[in-house]
Amino acid sequence: MKIKKILFSCMLVMGCLTAAAQEPEVKTENVFNPHWYLQIQPVGVQYTLGELSYNRLTSYNVQLGAGYQFNPIIGLRLSVNAWQSRGGLKESDIRYKYKWNYVAPMVDATVNLTNVFWDYNPHRVFNFSVFAGVGVNVAWNNDDAADVQQALSDYNMRYLWDGTKARMVGRAGLMIDFRLCDAVVLGLEAQANTLSDHYNSKKASDADWYFNALLGIKVNLRKTYKVKEIVPPEVPERVVERVVERVVEPAPEPPAPPAPPVVVEPLRRDVFFQINSARVTDIEKQKVAEIAAYMQKNPDSKVQITSYADKATGNATINQRLSEQRCQSVATCLKDEFGIAESRISISAKGDTEQPFDTDAMNRASICIAQ
């Protein structure tokens, strides 16, 4: 009686452990959230290209801006850059310098290069971006240049202007951002601005330039990402119950039946990817290793890799290309890292024409069936 109770308790514990092992592991993914932001850059310096030394042609600079980030890579910014520009000339070993005021509203397109070359990560401390845009430079208070022209009777400042002048300006530059928290980013920006030859009152037969370096902060007006749970599909496992019987009396053994043919069951593993990525992560690579181990144990087996992309992201062309890249990533991992022959691997890219799972995040997958 005691033996039966012990056996029953052991079987009950094994059943609980098997059920716990079959529970799917819940993973999380950071999903980008489109958002507005404000940018304040109160510390800046401007260098206006001219004939005098660098320190004589620098002045204070400031910029205010607001922008919208559409996705992890592309954004649009409206900014107002302002304060002062300087000009200078040399005549008979005498150096003259002058200054005037300006304000320049600009529209820029921004590209986050860090997210172009690496996976999106909202907790990354460092981000590198480039931008380009156009706007209008409105300049006034050019009295200093007029005074220099009056002092130089033999020199003609052919483009001397007065009053208020508005000129088209184009610019490009780069930004380096350091994340302080989810809402606040410290940013360093460098920009080059070009406009017509009339800007500094002198004729040079080429465009005038000024360069700005700015330091400030960017404040995100809403959360930049949301956390999404991903539950992988549950793979049913066979539970084999072992029955232990107590033999009271030995019985003659019947003749052994012929051994049944060995049936090798197919092996399925689902390899999941991050959004807009075809890289097999270290965690998902363990599943590829299980496929390789199965194929090494069964030399006649082959594997079919079918890849997908979620329909809620991108478009049909991008998703078709992305699913093809995911096929190639898994196949390359099997060949290069585990030595599986290419002739034993078949691939099929479905893009977003088929969605095997109910949630978008799970459809960023390659389904691998070896048999």
Summary of the structure (lengths in Angstrom):
residues: 371
radius of gyration: 34.4
end to end distance: 45.8
largest distance: 130.6
contacts: 1044
relative contact order: 0.13
helix: 22%
strand: 41%
